Amino acid sequence: MRILERTEGSVTILALHGRVDFGTRAIVKAAIAKVKQKQWSHIVLNVEEVTHMDHTGLGWIVLTHQYFRRGHCQMSIVKPPQLLRNMLDRTGISQLIPVYDSEAAALADMAITGQLSEGESAAVSVHGYSSRYDT
C-alpha cells in the first residue's frame, strides 16, 4: 500500500493505492497522524487506485471522518472503483461522506459551498504530490 499526500490551499488530498485492510492499518494510521497535526479545512480521499478494501478499511474511513468532523474539518471521497462505490452505498457511508467522480468536482463543490476560495480550487491542476508513504 502507498499513500500520496498533496496540499491544495487548505485542503489535503490523500491518494490511496493498493489494499486498505487490516494488514495495512499501520501505514494508514501514520498518514492520518501526519494530517492530524495540521489545520485543514477539508480532507479528500482519492481511492481510485484502491484494489481492495475490507471492513477494517471502511471502519477507518468512518472513524477518520468522525475525528476530522469534530475538529470542523470536512472529508470527501473521490473516484471509488465500482465495487468500492457499491460498498459505500450499501453501508450508508456515501450518505455520511460526500462521494465525487473526480477531485475537480470535489474541489469545485467546496468552492461553491464556500469551503475553498476560487484560487485554491484552481490550484489542483498546478501542484504535484509533496509527501509519500510507502511500504
Secondary structure, DSSP 8 states (H G I E B T S, - for coil): -EEEEEEETTEEEEEEEEEESGGGHHHHHHHHHHHHTS--SEEEEEEEEEEEE-HHHHHHHHHHHHHHHHTT-EEEEE---HHHHHHHHHHTHHHHS-EESSHHHHHHHHHHTTSS-HHHHHGGGT----EEEE-
